[in-house]
Amino acid sequence: MTASTEAGAKRKLYLEDLAVGDRFTSGEHALDVAQIKAFAQQFDPQPFHTDEEAAKATFFGGLAASGWHTAALTMKLLVDSGIPLADGIIGSGGELQWPRPTRPGDVLHVVSEVVEIMPSRSKPGRAMVTMHCQTLNQRGEVLQSFTPKLVVHSRPASA
């Protein structure tokens, strides 16, 4: 299944609906200077996130969003329009990488793929589903690579 989902128009999926290779594409989020600075001032107040002039003399060579801001936006995109899991996106660990900085003017979207489904041996009706989620900008450059393990439940008998 390849699914390009839109907020509000997505089918809620259970474990039985997923297969390795299923792909999902989220909607988009445009990021600007004000959003980058606001997030950074509250959660990651480093000069390369809060001050355009000071950022020029840093490793980033200009203003860059906090990786945690990119991660938070990724989660918002996944929840709103990315992975339509019936019981929500319930994480149980994973790996996170930021191969390039997120910049003002970037328009983010997330492409996710199911890479493994491991049924629970001790808890029938659930599995650990490993996804590979890439947050890309408008040029298709990977800004974040996220490989979460998600708890996914089977469809309830009443459904």
N, C-alpha and C positions, 0 to 999 in steps of 0.2 A: 504494500500500500504506500503510495506517496500522497501525502496530505499537505495542502497549503491551506492553513486555517485562518479564518477571520474571527475577530472577537465577536462573541454572541451567536455565531453561526456554526459552532463546532459541535461535533458529536462527542459525547463523553465516552472514553474508552476504558475497558477493563482488561485484565490479564489475557483473557481469551481473544481479545481483539488485536493483540500485538504479535508481531513476528520479527525475527532478526532481519534487518534490512529496511524496515519501515522508516520512512523519512517524514519530517515535519518542518515546515518553514513558517516562522513567525511573521507578524506585521513588522513595522518599522518604528524607530524612535530617532528623531533628529536631536542632536546634542549641541548646545551652544555654550559660550563662555560663562554666562550667568549660572547655568546649571552646574558646570564644572566647579566654579568657585563656591557656590552655595553648599554643595555636597562636601567639598574639601574643607571649608571653614568649620563645618560641624563634625566631620569624621576623619579627616586626614590632612590636617593643616600644615602642609609642607609647601615651600615657596613655588615649586614647579607645578603645583595644583591651584595656588591662590593668587599668584602675582605674575602677570604676563611679562613684565620687564625683568624681574628676577629670574624667571624661568628660562630666559634666553641664555643665561650663563651656566645652566645646569646640564647634566647628562642628557636631558630631553631636548635641549635647544629650543624650547618654547613651551607654552602651556600644554599640559597633558592632564587628562582625567585620571583620578586615582583608579588603580586596578579594582579597588573595592566598589567604586562607582560603576565601572563597567560590569562587574559581577552583579550588582544590584539591578542595573538596567536589564541585564540578561535574564535574571529571574523574573522581572516584571514582564518582559516579552514572552518568556516561556509560559507564565501563568495566564496572561491575557490572550495569547493567540498562538502559542507554540506547541506544547505537548498537552493535549486535552484529556488528561487522566481523570477518571470519574471521582476518585477519592483525593485528588490534589497531588501536587508534586512533593513527595515525602522523601527527603534525602537521607542517606545512610553512609555518607562519606564520598570520596572521589578525589580527582586530581584536577588542579587548576593551573593554567599557564597563561601568561600575557606576552605573546611573541612580539608585539609592537604596541606603541601607545595609542590610546584613543584621544583624538584631537577635537577641538571646537570645529563644528561644521560636519563632523562625521554623522552619517545616518546609519544606525545599527539595525541589523536583523539577525536572527539566530536560525541556523540550520541544524537539526538534530536527527540522529539516526540510532535505532535500536541495534546494539552490537552483541548483547548476550542476555539470555533469560535463564535464570537459575531458580527453579521451583524450590520452595522451602521444604526441607525434610521434616522439620519439627512443627511447622505451622501450615497445615493444609489451607489452600485457598489464597496463598500469597506467594510472591516470588521477588527476587532481587533482579531488577532490570538495569543493565548497564547501558547508558546512552553515551553518545559522543556528540557534544554540542559545540558548534563553532559560532562565535559572534563575529560577524563580518561588517565591514563598512560599505559605503556606496561603490567602492572600487573592487569589492570582493576580497579585500585584504583581511586576513584573520587577525583580529584584535585580542581575542580570548579563545582558548581551547579548554573545554570543561568536560570531564568524563565522570559524571555522577553515577552512583549506584542508588537506584530508587526502589522504594517498597511499593509494589503494585498488587492490588487485591483482585481476586476473581469476582465475577458478577454475582451479586447476592441471589439467592434462590427466588426471592420475591420479585426480582426485576424481569 
